[in-house]
Amino acid sequence: MKWIAFVLLLGVFIRHNTYNFLAEQTHLPPQTIFYLLGGLWEAVLCSALLMIFWAMRSGIWKNLAVAAMLIGILEGLQVFVCRLCVKDIYAVPPGTNLCDYVSGLPVGVSLTCLYFLILCWSVGHATRTA
C-alpha cells in the first residue's frame, strides 16, 4: 500500500505541476501536455485500483470493478495516444473522436462494442460461478 500511495502522490504532482515545463521541452502547447498527462493519469489511477480490486473476493461486484478499471485503462491510453498523433487540434472537426480522425476508422464505436462485451462477459462469468 505504501508504494501505491507514493505512485499516486507522484502522479498528482506530475499531472498538475509539470505541464508547463514539459511543454517547453517538447514544443507542444501546455494544454496539449495537460491533456496527454490526463490520459496517462487516468490509466495509472485505474491500474492502481485494478490491483486493489483484484484482491477482492470473487463475485459480480469484483468482476464489474475489474471490467471498469480495464475500460478506464484503455480509455486513458486511447486519449494519450490519439491526442499525441494529432498535430493540429483545430483541424479536427468538432464532435469527432480523435482516434477516428487519426486512423480514419470507427475506433470509438469499436471500443464501445468491446467494452460492452467485457461487461457482458464479467456479469456472465460471475453469474456462472455464483
C-alpha positions, 0 to 999 in steps of 0.5 A, a space after each residue: 500500500 505504501 508504494 501505491 500511495 507514493 505512485 499516486 502522490 507522484 502522479 498528482 504532482 506530475 499531472 498538475 505541476 509539470 505541464 508547463 515545463 514539459 511543454 517547453 521541452 517538447 514544443 507542444 502547447 501546455 494544454 496539449 501536455 495537460 491533456 496527454 498527462 490526463 490520459 496517462 493519469 487516468 490509466 495509472 489511477 485505474 491500474 492502481 485500483 485494478 490491483 486493489 480490486 483484484 484482491 477482492 473476493 470473487 463475485 459480480 461486484 469484483 468482476 464489474 470493478 475489474 471490467 471498469 478499471 480495464 475500460 478506464 485503462 484503455 480509455 486513458 491510453 486511447 486519449 494519450 495516444 490519439 491526442 499525441 498523433 494529432 498535430 493540429 487540434 483545430 483541424 479536427 472537426 468538432 464532435 469527432 473522436 480523435 482516434 477516428 480522425 487519426 486512423 480514419 476508422 470507427 475506433 470509438 464505436 469499436 471500443 464501445 462494442 468491446 467494452 460492452 462485451 467485457 461487461 457482458 462477459 464479467 456479469 456472465 462469468 460471475 453469474 456462472 460461478 455464483 
